[in-house]
């Protein structure tokens, strides 16, 4: 095989040199894509390196993930672990569970003039190249997502790239073609596999600084033209959002048809807590498939596995929980609820005409380890692994310099804050976690903010051996005491004035300006003043993990020593 590839390379080189010679072009004048200054690259003089047929991957049904932030996360020191606590390559892990495509966003130039990153994963072309290479090594093709902006593009903003700010419409249309084609050539030349390309991100009548749908469609058409010229087997997707507004979605589809925009896939974001019912989603996408013959797909979705994903220093950064305004949660906020959501997305697509799959958005976007919030924010600023750095404020008016930092999606990941895999990762590949997997702990130990607190005690009571009976009886007594006494403690802690009972225990899950919070009987509660200085008794106690009954150490990380009991992670006691 290697000999064959070498022969092909030599033949391509001969052909290219012949073409260059016949057109009297100096070899030294030929430019490939200048990643740092792509806008000055003469794309018309690029020499196409073959048709890339071997690198274009057709997929009948997409079981995808968008892990665009992964390089910045790893640079921030985040590592990921399998069910046995062994460090993993995240691309190979996703491939092993059945995920078959990686979505990656591309921003034009997400940094300031002096080279400081805007954050959000630093997703320029070079980062996409690295992700493409890593994905290809795991056999995974890319779904390339062009934002045509230097930073986040969504229904609220579609800011024109800095280098294009003085361009008129015709020039922007031309540059979208050049940028799209150049980037795809660069990715393929560097070994990426590609299955699908998205022209614009959540372009709800708004793209690349333009709010005129006619102009937007001109830009879409030229982006699509670039993709077709690379390889006609690459699917072209257009991306909208707010499918709960059915009339708007149908109007976009009709406009695209009237303007004869060349594309294959009509895709939408669908976040169940924001975007209505799956019945409505299925209906509106079915209408588009029936009337216009287009494939349909969910380009983004996700769901929380816990109310709050706490770091080891009791910080959390997620923005979606049951207290958030404008949210309606259609599944339990738990690992099982997350699994149910994932399975429903695939089911809806399979039962919708021309449905071709769904992509889970940022399932690994967790916070880096740090001693405190201030240190973590320094890491985010340095490596760009939060949603925005302070530098982003110069370009994005929404990136308030005082409100930057934060992962925002950490409680919707399929890894806990320690990077340990949750059993929901198997659902992303349309499978089920092994029954004897340590990942089964996730319903018990990772969801310290939902109904699984009661289940922890019940499961431990049912499954522990005789040596653990005393401990289980204590757990049962604690639950009974909590049920009977919470209402009797309403006058001895700060949370009473905020409408929450006092805790019976002293396990701290969260600290804010009001005080220290616990979680008992499916409800937040306030730690009593007398227990303010309660100490953690074992590794992971303040993260919601149970203490081990034995002192047998199974795994050690920066948080401390860990054991495994009843198919669940537990923390080794300080006294061991």
Secondary structure, DSSP 8 states (H G I E B T S, - for coil): -HHHHHHHHHHHHHHHHHHHHHTT--GGG-----STTGGG--GGG-------GGGB---SSEEEEE-TTHHHHHHTT---B-TTS-B--HHHHHHHHT--EEEEEE-S--B-TTS-B--TT--SHHHHHHHHHHHHHTT-EEEEEE--SSS--BTTB----GGGTT--HHHHHHHHHHHHHHHHHHHHHTT--EEEEEESSS-SS-BTTB--HHHHHHHHHHHHHHHHHH-TTSEEEEEE--TTSHHHHHHHHHHHHHTT---SEEEEE--TTTS--HHHHHHHHHHHHHHH--EEEEEEE---SSS----TTS------STTSTT----S-SSHHHHHHHHHHHHHHHHTSTTEEEEEEE-TT------SSHHHHHHHHHHH--SS--GGGGGT-TT--TTS----S-GGGSSB-TTSBB-THHHHHTT----TT-GGGGIIIII-TTSTHHHHHHHHHHHH--GGGHHHHHHHHHHHHHHHHHGGGGTTSSGGGGGT--B-SS----EE-SS-EEEEETTEEEE--GGGTT----BTTGGGT--B-SS----EEETTEEEEEETTEEEE-BTT-
